[in-house]
């Protein structure tokens, strides 16, 4: 099982990870959390570049959190 740290290290090694590959890794983390995790997002600087579950959260991809009041 890959954990959150493993996913982070993988992305840092290859920052060209596709959303599909991100989904594969995040799926295992998400479903092993016992419903403690609702969303997994990856940010480059302050911009959301990947999210899981994707279909429910795809509108967040591209949002720069530096532009969101309260973040």
N, CA, C and O atoms as a Tripos MOL2 file, in Angstrom:
@<TRIPOS>MOLECULE
protein
  284   283    71     0     0
PROTEIN
NO_CHARGES

@<TRIPOS>ATOM
      1 N           0.8430   -1.1840    0.0000 N.3       1 UNK1
      2 CA          0.0000    0.0000    0.0000 C.3       1 UNK1
      3 C           0.8820    1.2380    0.0000 C.2       1 UNK1
      4 O           1.8180    1.3510    0.7910 O.2       1 UNK1
      5 N           0.5740    2.1460   -0.8810 N.am      2 UNK2
      6 CA          1.2910    3.4200   -0.9310 C.3       2 UNK2
      7 C           0.5790    4.4150   -0.0300 C.2       2 UNK2
      8 O          -0.6460    4.5300   -0.0710 O.2       2 UNK2
      9 N           1.3340    5.1260    0.7750 N.am      3 UNK3
     10 CA          0.7400    6.1230    1.6530 C.3       3 UNK3
     11 C           0.8380    7.5070    1.0580 C.2       3 UNK3
     12 O           1.3470    7.6870   -0.0480 O.2       3 UNK3
     13 N           0.3510    8.4740    1.7920 N.am      4 UNK4
     14 CA          0.3770    9.8620    1.3380 C.3       4 UNK4
     15 C           1.8150   10.3080    1.0950 C.2       4 UNK4
     16 O           2.0920   10.9870    0.1060 O.2       4 UNK4
     17 N           2.7300    9.9350    1.9850 N.am      5 UNK5
     18 CA          4.1310   10.3100    1.7880 C.3       5 UNK5
     19 C           4.6950    9.6900    0.5250 C.2       5 UNK5
     20 O           5.4460   10.3390   -0.2030 O.2       5 UNK5
     21 N           4.3430    8.4450    0.2590 N.am      6 UNK6
     22 CA          4.8010    7.7800   -0.9560 C.3       6 UNK6
     23 C           4.2810    8.4710   -2.2100 C.2       6 UNK6
     24 O           5.0130    8.6180   -3.1890 O.2       6 UNK6
     25 N           3.0390    8.8890   -2.1830 N.am      7 UNK7
     26 CA          2.4600    9.6040   -3.3240 C.3       7 UNK7
     27 C           3.1800   10.9260   -3.5260 C.2       7 UNK7
     28 O           3.5020   11.2940   -4.6560 O.2       7 UNK7
     29 N           3.4300   11.6330   -2.4520 N.am      8 UNK8
     30 CA          4.1240   12.9160   -2.5400 C.3       8 UNK8
     31 C           5.5330   12.7470   -3.1150 C.2       8 UNK8
     32 O           5.9560   13.5210   -3.9730 O.2       8 UNK8
     33 N           6.2510   11.7380   -2.6410 N.am      9 UNK9
     34 CA          7.6030   11.4740   -3.1440 C.3       9 UNK9
     35 C           7.5620   11.1100   -4.6180 C.2       9 UNK9
     36 O           8.3930   11.5840   -5.3910 O.2       9 UNK9
     37 N           6.6150   10.2800   -5.0190 N.am     10 UNK10
     38 CA          6.4840    9.8780   -6.4200 C.3      10 UNK10
     39 C           6.2660   11.1040   -7.3090 C.2      10 UNK10
     40 O           6.8940   11.2320   -8.3600 O.2      10 UNK10
     41 N           5.3890   11.9880   -6.8920 N.am     11 UNK11
     42 CA          5.1010   13.1800   -7.6930 C.3      11 UNK11
     43 C           6.3260   14.0940   -7.7530 C.2      11 UNK11
     44 O           6.6130   14.6740   -8.8000 O.2      11 UNK11
     45 N           7.0360   14.2260   -6.6540 N.am     12 UNK12
     46 CA          8.2410   15.0630   -6.6520 C.3      12 UNK12
     47 C           9.3070   14.5030   -7.5820 C.2      12 UNK12
     48 O          10.0680   15.2620   -8.1830 O.2      12 UNK12
     49 N           9.3680   13.1840   -7.7050 N.am     13 UNK13
     50 CA         10.3380   12.5580   -8.6020 C.3      13 UNK13
     51 C           9.9270   12.7230  -10.0550 C.2      13 UNK13
     52 O          10.7840   12.8430  -10.9300 O.2      13 UNK13
     53 N           8.6360   12.7320  -10.3200 N.am     14 UNK14
     54 CA          8.1230   12.8590  -11.6880 C.3      14 UNK14
     55 C           6.9240   13.7950  -11.6500 C.2      14 UNK14
     56 O           5.7820   13.3480  -11.5460 O.2      14 UNK14
     57 N           7.1890   15.0980  -11.7360 N.am     15 UNK15
     58 CA          6.0980   16.0660  -11.6120 C.3      15 UNK15
     59 C           5.2250   16.1550  -12.8570 C.2      15 UNK15
     60 O           4.3960   17.0580  -12.9670 O.2      15 UNK15
     61 N           5.4020   15.2330  -13.7870 N.am     16 UNK16
     62 CA          4.5360   15.1840  -14.9610 C.3      16 UNK16
     63 C           3.4530   14.1190  -14.8060 C.2      16 UNK16
     64 O           2.8610   13.6880  -15.7960 O.2      16 UNK16
     65 N           3.1920   13.6950  -13.5740 N.am     17 UNK17
     66 CA          2.2100   12.6420  -13.3190 C.3      17 UNK17
     67 C           0.8520   13.0360  -13.9260 C.2      17 UNK17
     68 O           0.3860   14.1640  -13.7680 O.2      17 UNK17
     69 N           0.2520   12.0950  -14.6050 N.am     18 UNK18
     70 CA         -1.0580   12.3480  -15.2100 C.3      18 UNK18
     71 C          -2.1560   12.2350  -14.1560 C.2      18 UNK18
     72 O          -1.9470   11.6600  -13.0870 O.2      18 UNK18
     73 N          -3.3090   12.7800  -14.4630 N.am     19 UNK19
     74 CA         -4.4510   12.6470  -13.5530 C.3      19 UNK19
     75 C          -4.8100   11.1780  -13.3910 C.2      19 UNK19
     76 O          -5.2070   10.7560  -12.3060 O.2      19 UNK19
     77 N          -4.6760   10.4000  -14.4510 N.am     20 UNK20
     78 CA         -4.9870    8.9750  -14.3940 C.3      20 UNK20
     79 C          -4.0600    8.2420  -13.4190 C.2      20 UNK20
     80 O          -4.5250    7.4330  -12.6160 O.2      20 UNK20
     81 N          -2.7620    8.5190  -13.4810 N.am     21 UNK21
     82 CA         -1.8270    7.8990  -12.5440 C.3      21 UNK21
     83 C          -2.0820    8.3840  -11.1240 C.2      21 UNK21
     84 O          -2.0160    7.5990  -10.1780 O.2      21 UNK21
     85 N          -2.3750    9.6770  -10.9710 N.am     22 UNK22
     86 CA         -2.6990   10.2210   -9.6580 C.3      22 UNK22
     87 C          -3.9120    9.4950   -9.0900 C.2      22 UNK22
     88 O          -3.9250    9.1390   -7.9110 O.2      22 UNK22
     89 N          -4.9300    9.2730   -9.9190 N.am     23 UNK23
     90 CA         -6.1310    8.5520   -9.4880 C.3      23 UNK23
     91 C          -5.7800    7.1600   -8.9730 C.2      23 UNK23
     92 O          -6.3040    6.7210   -7.9490 O.2      23 UNK23
     93 N          -4.8980    6.4710   -9.6810 N.am     24 UNK24
     94 CA         -4.5160    5.1090   -9.2850 C.3      24 UNK24
     95 C          -3.8950    5.0930   -7.8990 C.2      24 UNK24
     96 O          -4.2440    4.2520   -7.0720 O.2      24 UNK24
     97 N          -2.9790    6.0130   -7.6380 N.am     25 UNK25
     98 CA         -2.3350    6.0710   -6.3270 C.3      25 UNK25
     99 C          -3.3040    6.5550   -5.2620 C.2      25 UNK25
    100 O          -3.3900    5.9640   -4.1850 O.2      25 UNK25
    101 N          -4.0310    7.6180   -5.5500 N.am     26 UNK26
    102 CA         -4.9210    8.2230   -4.5610 C.3      26 UNK26
    103 C          -6.0830    7.2920   -4.2140 C.2      26 UNK26
    104 O          -6.5710    7.3140   -3.0840 O.2      26 UNK26
    105 N          -6.5270    6.4880   -5.1530 N.am     27 UNK27
    106 CA         -7.6360    5.5610   -4.9310 C.3      27 UNK27
    107 C          -7.3600    4.6730   -3.7230 C.2      27 UNK27
    108 O          -8.2200    4.4970   -2.8590 O.2      27 UNK27
    109 N          -6.1540    4.1190   -3.6720 N.am     28 UNK28
    110 CA         -5.8070    3.2120   -2.5740 C.3      28 UNK28
    111 C          -5.7740    3.9550   -1.2360 C.2      28 UNK28
    112 O          -6.2720    3.4480   -0.2320 O.2      28 UNK28
    113 N          -5.1920    5.1460   -1.2240 N.am     29 UNK29
    114 CA         -5.1240    5.9450   -0.0010 C.3      29 UNK29
    115 C          -6.5320    6.3080    0.4620 C.2      29 UNK29
    116 O          -6.8740    6.1580    1.6350 O.2      29 UNK29
    117 N          -7.3320    6.7830   -0.4720 N.am     30 UNK30
    118 CA         -8.6920    7.2380   -0.2000 C.3      30 UNK30
    119 C          -9.5400    6.1150    0.4000 C.2      30 UNK30
    120 O         -10.2180    6.3150    1.4070 O.2      30 UNK30
    121 N          -9.5000    4.9420   -0.2190 N.am     31 UNK31
    122 CA        -10.3550    3.8390    0.2140 C.3      31 UNK31
    123 C          -9.8270    3.1080    1.4500 C.2      31 UNK31
    124 O         -10.5730    2.3780    2.1020 O.2      31 UNK31
    125 N          -8.5550    3.2980    1.7730 N.am     32 UNK32
    126 CA         -8.0280    2.6580    2.9860 C.3      32 UNK32
    127 C          -8.1550    3.5650    4.2020 C.2      32 UNK32
    128 O          -7.7700    3.1760    5.3050 O.2      32 UNK32
    129 N          -8.6910    4.7680    4.0160 N.am     33 UNK33
    130 CA         -8.7600    5.7340    5.1150 C.3      33 UNK33
    131 C          -9.9420    5.5100    6.0490 C.2      33 UNK33
    132 O         -10.0600    6.1800    7.0750 O.2      33 UNK33
    133 N         -10.8080    4.5830    5.7040 N.am     34 UNK34
    134 CA        -11.9850    4.3580    6.5390 C.3      34 UNK34
    135 C         -12.9090    5.5690    6.5570 C.2      34 UNK34
    136 O         -13.4810    5.9020    7.5950 O.2      34 UNK34
    137 N         -13.0500    6.2100    5.4430 N.am     35 UNK35
    138 CA        -13.9110    7.3840    5.2520 C.3      35 UNK35
    139 C         -13.4270    8.6140    6.0220 C.2      35 UNK35
    140 O         -14.1990    9.5460    6.2460 O.2      35 UNK35
    141 N         -12.1590    8.6230    6.4260 N.am     36 UNK36
    142 CA        -11.6000    9.8040    7.0860 C.3      36 UNK36
    143 C         -11.1710   10.8680    6.0790 C.2      36 UNK36
    144 O         -11.1620   12.0590    6.3890 O.2      36 UNK36
    145 N         -10.8190   10.4310    4.8800 N.am     37 UNK37
    146 CA        -10.3930   11.3470    3.8210 C.3      37 UNK37
    147 C         -11.5470   11.5480    2.8590 C.2      37 UNK37
    148 O         -12.1210   10.5770    2.3670 O.2      37 UNK37
    149 N         -11.8900   12.7900    2.5880 N.am     38 UNK38
    150 CA        -12.9840   13.0880    1.6510 C.3      38 UNK38
    151 C         -12.4640   13.4860    0.2860 C.2      38 UNK38
    152 O         -13.1030   13.2070   -0.7290 O.2      38 UNK38
    153 N         -11.3050   14.1380    0.2490 N.am     39 UNK39
    154 CA        -10.7040   14.5820   -0.9940 C.3      39 UNK39
    155 C          -9.1960   14.5760   -0.8480 C.2      39 UNK39
    156 O          -8.6630   14.9060    0.2110 O.2      39 UNK39
    157 N          -8.5110   14.2000   -1.9190 N.am     40 UNK40
    158 CA         -7.0570   14.3020   -1.9600 C.3      40 UNK40
    159 C          -6.7310   15.2650   -3.0960 C.2      40 UNK40
    160 O          -7.1820   15.0790   -4.2260 O.2      40 UNK40
    161 N          -5.9570   16.2770   -2.7940 N.am     41 UNK41
    162 CA         -5.5690   17.2490   -3.8150 C.3      41 UNK41
    163 C          -4.0690   17.4320   -3.7720 C.2      41 UNK41
    164 O          -3.4490   17.3410   -2.7130 O.2      41 UNK41
    165 N          -3.4880   17.6930   -4.9380 N.am     42 UNK42
    166 CA         -2.0700   17.9950   -5.0290 C.3      42 UNK42
    167 C          -1.9240   19.3820   -5.6220 C.2      42 UNK42
    168 O          -2.5750   19.7250   -6.6090 O.2      42 UNK42
    169 N          -1.0600   20.1740   -5.0050 N.am     43 UNK43
    170 CA         -0.8630   21.5520   -5.4300 C.3      43 UNK43
    171 C           0.5620   21.7490   -5.9240 C.2      43 UNK43
    172 O           1.5070   21.1850   -5.3720 O.2      43 UNK43
    173 N           0.7030   22.5520   -6.9650 N.am     44 UNK44
    174 CA          1.9910   23.0470   -7.4060 C.3      44 UNK44
    175 C           2.0220   24.4930   -6.9820 C.2      44 UNK44
    176 O           1.2150   25.2990   -7.4440 O.2      44 UNK44
    177 N           2.9450   24.8270   -6.1080 N.am     45 UNK45
    178 CA          2.9550   26.1320   -5.4400 C.3      45 UNK45
    179 C           1.6220   26.2740   -4.7090 C.2      45 UNK45
    180 O           1.4200   25.6380   -3.6740 O.2      45 UNK45
    181 N           0.7180   27.0900   -5.2220 N.am     46 UNK46
    182 CA         -0.5780   27.2670   -4.5600 C.3      46 UNK46
    183 C          -1.7510   26.8930   -5.4600 C.2      46 UNK46
    184 O          -2.9030   27.1750   -5.1300 O.2      46 UNK46
    185 N          -1.4620   26.2590   -6.5950 N.am     47 UNK47
    186 CA         -2.5020   25.9050   -7.5610 C.3      47 UNK47
    187 C          -2.8030   24.4090   -7.5280 C.2      47 UNK47
    188 O          -1.8890   23.5870   -7.5780 O.2      47 UNK47
    189 N          -4.0750   24.0620   -7.4440 N.am     48 UNK48
    190 CA         -4.4900   22.6540   -7.4490 C.3      48 UNK48
    191 C          -4.2770   22.0930   -8.8540 C.2      48 UNK48
    192 O          -4.8200   22.6090   -9.8300 O.2      48 UNK48
    193 N          -3.4750   21.0250   -8.9400 N.am     49 UNK49
    194 CA         -3.1860   20.4180  -10.2420 C.3      49 UNK49
    195 C          -3.8180   19.0410  -10.4110 C.2      49 UNK49
    196 O          -4.0700   18.6100  -11.5360 O.2      49 UNK49
    197 N          -4.0770   18.3410   -9.2940 N.am     50 UNK50
    198 CA         -4.6680   17.0050   -9.3340 C.3      50 UNK50
    199 C          -5.6280   16.8680   -8.1610 C.2      50 UNK50
    200 O          -5.4330   17.4780   -7.1100 O.2      50 UNK50
    201 N          -6.6590   16.0690   -8.3500 N.am     51 UNK51
    202 CA         -7.6110   15.8420   -7.2680 C.3      51 UNK51
    203 C          -8.2290   14.4510   -7.3870 C.2      51 UNK51
    204 O          -8.3120   13.8810   -8.4750 O.2      51 UNK51
    205 N          -8.6530   13.9270   -6.2570 N.am     52 UNK52
    206 CA         -9.3450   12.6320   -6.2220 C.3      52 UNK52
    207 C         -10.3970   12.6960   -5.1260 C.2      52 UNK52
    208 O         -10.1040   13.2220   -4.0530 O.2      52 UNK52
    209 N         -11.5810   12.1980   -5.3360 N.am     53 UNK53
    210 CA        -12.1340   11.6730   -6.5750 C.3      53 UNK53
    211 C         -12.2850   12.7880   -7.6090 C.2      53 UNK53
    212 O         -12.8290   13.8560   -7.3260 O.2      53 UNK53
    213 N         -11.7960   12.5150   -8.7910 N.am     54 UNK54
    214 CA        -11.7000   13.5300   -9.8250 C.3      54 UNK54
    215 C         -13.0540   14.0670  -10.2640 C.2      54 UNK54
    216 O         -13.2510   15.2820  -10.2960 O.2      54 UNK54
    217 N         -13.9770   13.2000  -10.5970 N.am     55 UNK55
    218 CA        -15.2640   13.6550  -11.1420 C.3      55 UNK55
    219 C         -15.9910   14.5890  -10.1790 C.2      55 UNK55
    220 O         -16.6220   15.5540  -10.6100 O.2      55 UNK55
    221 N         -15.9090   14.3150   -8.9030 N.am     56 UNK56
    222 CA        -16.6000   15.1500   -7.9120 C.3      56 UNK56
    223 C         -15.8950   16.4820   -7.6770 C.2      56 UNK56
    224 O         -16.5110   17.4420   -7.2150 O.2      56 UNK56
    225 N         -14.5990   16.5390   -7.9980 N.am     57 UNK57
    226 CA        -13.7940   17.7070   -7.6370 C.3      57 UNK57
    227 C         -13.0690   18.3590   -8.8040 C.2      57 UNK57
    228 O         -12.2270   19.2320   -8.5950 O.2      57 UNK57
    229 N         -13.3810   17.9520  -10.0280 N.am     58 UNK58
    230 CA        -12.6220   18.4550  -11.1710 C.3      58 UNK58
    231 C         -12.7000   19.9640  -11.3360 C.2      58 UNK58
    232 O         -11.7990   20.5610  -11.9250 O.2      58 UNK58
    233 N         -13.7400   20.5870  -10.8390 N.am     59 UNK59
    234 CA        -13.8540   22.0470  -10.9460 C.3      59 UNK59
    235 C         -12.7880   22.7590  -10.1140 C.2      59 UNK59
    236 O         -12.5310   23.9440  -10.3260 O.2      59 UNK59
    237 N         -12.1700   22.0530   -9.1760 N.am     60 UNK60
    238 CA        -11.1400   22.6830   -8.3420 C.3      60 UNK60
    239 C          -9.7730   22.7070   -9.0200 C.2      60 UNK60
    240 O          -8.9060   23.4860   -8.6250 O.2      60 UNK60
    241 N          -9.5680   21.8680  -10.0320 N.am     61 UNK61
    242 CA         -8.2820   21.8260  -10.7290 C.3      61 UNK61
    243 C          -8.0700   23.1730  -11.4260 C.2      61 UNK61
    244 O          -8.9280   23.6530  -12.1670 O.2      61 UNK61
    245 N          -6.9100   23.7620  -11.1680 N.am     62 UNK62
    246 CA         -6.5720   25.0580  -11.7530 C.3      62 UNK62
    247 C          -6.8150   26.2350  -10.8100 C.2      62 UNK62
    248 O          -6.4000   27.3590  -11.0940 O.2      62 UNK62
    249 N          -7.4830   25.9770   -9.6970 N.am     63 UNK63
    250 CA         -7.7290   27.0630   -8.7440 C.3      63 UNK63
    251 C          -6.4280   27.3850   -8.0150 C.2      63 UNK63
    252 O          -5.7570   26.4920   -7.4990 O.2      63 UNK63
    253 N          -6.0830   28.6610   -7.9790 N.am     64 UNK64
    254 CA         -4.9210   29.1260   -7.2340 C.3      64 UNK64
    255 C          -5.4200   29.5590   -5.8570 C.2      64 UNK64
    256 O          -6.1230   30.5620   -5.7330 O.2      64 UNK64
    257 N          -5.0620   28.8140   -4.8420 N.am     65 UNK65
    258 CA         -5.5510   29.0940   -3.4980 C.3      65 UNK65
    259 C          -5.0850   30.4370   -2.9750 C.2      65 UNK65
    260 O          -5.6860   30.9760   -2.0460 O.2      65 UNK65
    261 N          -4.0270   30.9890   -3.5490 N.am     66 UNK66
    262 CA         -3.5750   32.3220   -3.1490 C.3      66 UNK66
    263 C          -4.6100   33.3890   -3.5310 C.2      66 UNK66
    264 O          -4.6260   34.4830   -2.9650 O.2      66 UNK66
    265 N          -5.4630   33.0560   -4.4900 N.am     67 UNK67
    266 CA         -6.5040   33.9860   -4.9190 C.3      67 UNK67
    267 C          -7.8330   33.7830   -4.2060 C.2      67 UNK67
    268 O          -8.7930   34.5120   -4.4540 O.2      67 UNK67
    269 N          -7.8910   32.7840   -3.3110 N.am     68 UNK68
    270 CA         -9.1340   32.4580   -2.6090 C.3      68 UNK68
    271 C          -9.0880   33.0640   -1.2070 C.2      68 UNK68
    272 O          -8.2400   32.7010   -0.3920 O.2      68 UNK68
    273 N         -10.0000   33.9810   -0.9400 N.am     69 UNK69
    274 CA        -10.0450   34.6180    0.3500 C.3      69 UNK69
    275 C         -10.2170   33.5780    1.4520 C.2      69 UNK69
    276 O         -11.0430   32.6730    1.3370 O.2      69 UNK69
    277 N          -9.4480   33.7090    2.4990 N.am     70 UNK70
    278 CA         -9.5660   32.7960    3.6300 C.3      70 UNK70
    279 C          -8.6100   31.6030    3.5480 C.2      70 UNK70
    280 O          -8.5550   30.7940    4.4730 O.2      70 UNK70
    281 N          -7.8710   31.4900    2.4690 N.am     71 UNK71
    282 CA         -6.9410   30.3670    2.3540 C.3      71 UNK71
    283 C          -5.5920   30.7840    2.7970 C.2      71 UNK71
    284 O          -4.6600   29.9800    2.7780 O.2      71 UNK71
@<TRIPOS>BOND
     1     1     2 1
     2     2     3 1
     3     3     4 2
     4     3     5 am
     5     5     6 1
     6     6     7 1
     7     7     8 2
     8     7     9 am
     9     9    10 1
    10    10    11 1
    11    11    12 2
    12    11    13 am
    13    13    14 1
    14    14    15 1
    15    15    16 2
    16    15    17 am
    17    17    18 1
    18    18    19 1
    19    19    20 2
    20    19    21 am
    21    21    22 1
    22    22    23 1
    23    23    24 2
    24    23    25 am
    25    25    26 1
    26    26    27 1
    27    27    28 2
    28    27    29 am
    29    29    30 1
    30    30    31 1
    31    31    32 2
    32    31    33 am
    33    33    34 1
    34    34    35 1
    35    35    36 2
    36    35    37 am
    37    37    38 1
    38    38    39 1
    39    39    40 2
    40    39    41 am
    41    41    42 1
    42    42    43 1
    43    43    44 2
    44    43    45 am
    45    45    46 1
    46    46    47 1
    47    47    48 2
    48    47    49 am
    49    49    50 1
    50    50    51 1
    51    51    52 2
    52    51    53 am
    53    53    54 1
    54    54    55 1
    55    55    56 2
    56    55    57 am
    57    57    58 1
    58    58    59 1
    59    59    60 2
    60    59    61 am
    61    61    62 1
    62    62    63 1
    63    63    64 2
    64    63    65 am
    65    65    66 1
    66    66    67 1
    67    67    68 2
    68    67    69 am
    69    69    70 1
    70    70    71 1
    71    71    72 2
    72    71    73 am
    73    73    74 1
    74    74    75 1
    75    75    76 2
    76    75    77 am
    77    77    78 1
    78    78    79 1
    79    79    80 2
    80    79    81 am
    81    81    82 1
    82    82    83 1
    83    83    84 2
    84    83    85 am
    85    85    86 1
    86    86    87 1
    87    87    88 2
    88    87    89 am
    89    89    90 1
    90    90    91 1
    91    91    92 2
    92    91    93 am
    93    93    94 1
    94    94    95 1
    95    95    96 2
    96    95    97 am
    97    97    98 1
    98    98    99 1
    99    99   100 2
   100    99   101 am
   101   101   102 1
   102   102   103 1
   103   103   104 2
   104   103   105 am
   105   105   106 1
   106   106   107 1
   107   107   108 2
   108   107   109 am
   109   109   110 1
   110   110   111 1
   111   111   112 2
   112   111   113 am
   113   113   114 1
   114   114   115 1
   115   115   116 2
   116   115   117 am
   117   117   118 1
   118   118   119 1
   119   119   120 2
   120   119   121 am
   121   121   122 1
   122   122   123 1
   123   123   124 2
   124   123   125 am
   125   125   126 1
   126   126   127 1
   127   127   128 2
   128   127   129 am
   129   129   130 1
   130   130   131 1
   131   131   132 2
   132   131   133 am
   133   133   134 1
   134   134   135 1
   135   135   136 2
   136   135   137 am
   137   137   138 1
   138   138   139 1
   139   139   140 2
   140   139   141 am
   141   141   142 1
   142   142   143 1
   143   143   144 2
   144   143   145 am
   145   145   146 1
   146   146   147 1
   147   147   148 2
   148   147   149 am
   149   149   150 1
   150   150   151 1
   151   151   152 2
   152   151   153 am
   153   153   154 1
   154   154   155 1
   155   155   156 2
   156   155   157 am
   157   157   158 1
   158   158   159 1
   159   159   160 2
   160   159   161 am
   161   161   162 1
   162   162   163 1
   163   163   164 2
   164   163   165 am
   165   165   166 1
   166   166   167 1
   167   167   168 2
   168   167   169 am
   169   169   170 1
   170   170   171 1
   171   171   172 2
   172   171   173 am
   173   173   174 1
   174   174   175 1
   175   175   176 2
   176   175   177 am
   177   177   178 1
   178   178   179 1
   179   179   180 2
   180   179   181 am
   181   181   182 1
   182   182   183 1
   183   183   184 2
   184   183   185 am
   185   185   186 1
   186   186   187 1
   187   187   188 2
   188   187   189 am
   189   189   190 1
   190   190   191 1
   191   191   192 2
   192   191   193 am
   193   193   194 1
   194   194   195 1
   195   195   196 2
   196   195   197 am
   197   197   198 1
   198   198   199 1
   199   199   200 2
   200   199   201 am
   201   201   202 1
   202   202   203 1
   203   203   204 2
   204   203   205 am
   205   205   206 1
   206   206   207 1
   207   207   208 2
   208   207   209 am
   209   209   210 1
   210   210   211 1
   211   211   212 2
   212   211   213 am
   213   213   214 1
   214   214   215 1
   215   215   216 2
   216   215   217 am
   217   217   218 1
   218   218   219 1
   219   219   220 2
   220   219   221 am
   221   221   222 1
   222   222   223 1
   223   223   224 2
   224   223   225 am
   225   225   226 1
   226   226   227 1
   227   227   228 2
   228   227   229 am
   229   229   230 1
   230   230   231 1
   231   231   232 2
   232   231   233 am
   233   233   234 1
   234   234   235 1
   235   235   236 2
   236   235   237 am
   237   237   238 1
   238   238   239 1
   239   239   240 2
   240   239   241 am
   241   241   242 1
   242   242   243 1
   243   243   244 2
   244   243   245 am
   245   245   246 1
   246   246   247 1
   247   247   248 2
   248   247   249 am
   249   249   250 1
   250   250   251 1
   251   251   252 2
   252   251   253 am
   253   253   254 1
   254   254   255 1
   255   255   256 2
   256   255   257 am
   257   257   258 1
   258   258   259 1
   259   259   260 2
   260   259   261 am
   261   261   262 1
   262   262   263 1
   263   263   264 2
   264   263   265 am
   265   265   266 1
   266   266   267 1
   267   267   268 2
   268   267   269 am
   269   269   270 1
   270   270   271 1
   271   271   272 2
   272   271   273 am
   273   273   274 1
   274   274   275 1
   275   275   276 2
   276   275   277 am
   277   277   278 1
   278   278   279 1
   279   279   280 2
   280   279   281 am
   281   281   282 1
   282   282   283 1
   283   283   284 2
@<TRIPOS>SUBSTRUCTURE
     1 UNK1         2 RESIDUE 1 A UNK
     2 UNK2         6 RESIDUE 1 A UNK
     3 UNK3        10 RESIDUE 1 A UNK
     4 UNK4        14 RESIDUE 1 A UNK
     5 UNK5        18 RESIDUE 1 A UNK
     6 UNK6        22 RESIDUE 1 A UNK
     7 UNK7        26 RESIDUE 1 A UNK
     8 UNK8        30 RESIDUE 1 A UNK
     9 UNK9        34 RESIDUE 1 A UNK
    10 UNK10       38 RESIDUE 1 A UNK
    11 UNK11       42 RESIDUE 1 A UNK
    12 UNK12       46 RESIDUE 1 A UNK
    13 UNK13       50 RESIDUE 1 A UNK
    14 UNK14       54 RESIDUE 1 A UNK
    15 UNK15       58 RESIDUE 1 A UNK
    16 UNK16       62 RESIDUE 1 A UNK
    17 UNK17       66 RESIDUE 1 A UNK
    18 UNK18       70 RESIDUE 1 A UNK
    19 UNK19       74 RESIDUE 1 A UNK
    20 UNK20       78 RESIDUE 1 A UNK
    21 UNK21       82 RESIDUE 1 A UNK
    22 UNK22       86 RESIDUE 1 A UNK
    23 UNK23       90 RESIDUE 1 A UNK
    24 UNK24       94 RESIDUE 1 A UNK
    25 UNK25       98 RESIDUE 1 A UNK
    26 UNK26      102 RESIDUE 1 A UNK
    27 UNK27      106 RESIDUE 1 A UNK
    28 UNK28      110 RESIDUE 1 A UNK
    29 UNK29      114 RESIDUE 1 A UNK
    30 UNK30      118 RESIDUE 1 A UNK
    31 UNK31      122 RESIDUE 1 A UNK
    32 UNK32      126 RESIDUE 1 A UNK
    33 UNK33      130 RESIDUE 1 A UNK
    34 UNK34      134 RESIDUE 1 A UNK
    35 UNK35      138 RESIDUE 1 A UNK
    36 UNK36      142 RESIDUE 1 A UNK
    37 UNK37      146 RESIDUE 1 A UNK
    38 UNK38      150 RESIDUE 1 A UNK
    39 UNK39      154 RESIDUE 1 A UNK
    40 UNK40      158 RESIDUE 1 A UNK
    41 UNK41      162 RESIDUE 1 A UNK
    42 UNK42      166 RESIDUE 1 A UNK
    43 UNK43      170 RESIDUE 1 A UNK
    44 UNK44      174 RESIDUE 1 A UNK
    45 UNK45      178 RESIDUE 1 A UNK
    46 UNK46      182 RESIDUE 1 A UNK
    47 UNK47      186 RESIDUE 1 A UNK
    48 UNK48      190 RESIDUE 1 A UNK
    49 UNK49      194 RESIDUE 1 A UNK
    50 UNK50      198 RESIDUE 1 A UNK
    51 UNK51      202 RESIDUE 1 A UNK
    52 UNK52      206 RESIDUE 1 A UNK
    53 UNK53      210 RESIDUE 1 A UNK
    54 UNK54      214 RESIDUE 1 A UNK
    55 UNK55      218 RESIDUE 1 A UNK
    56 UNK56      222 RESIDUE 1 A UNK
    57 UNK57      226 RESIDUE 1 A UNK
    58 UNK58      230 RESIDUE 1 A UNK
    59 UNK59      234 RESIDUE 1 A UNK
    60 UNK60      238 RESIDUE 1 A UNK
    61 UNK61      242 RESIDUE 1 A UNK
    62 UNK62      246 RESIDUE 1 A UNK
    63 UNK63      250 RESIDUE 1 A UNK
    64 UNK64      254 RESIDUE 1 A UNK
    65 UNK65      258 RESIDUE 1 A UNK
    66 UNK66      262 RESIDUE 1 A UNK
    67 UNK67      266 RESIDUE 1 A UNK
    68 UNK68      270 RESIDUE 1 A UNK
    69 UNK69      274 RESIDUE 1 A UNK
    70 UNK70      278 RESIDUE 1 A UNK
    71 UNK71      282 RESIDUE 1 A UNK
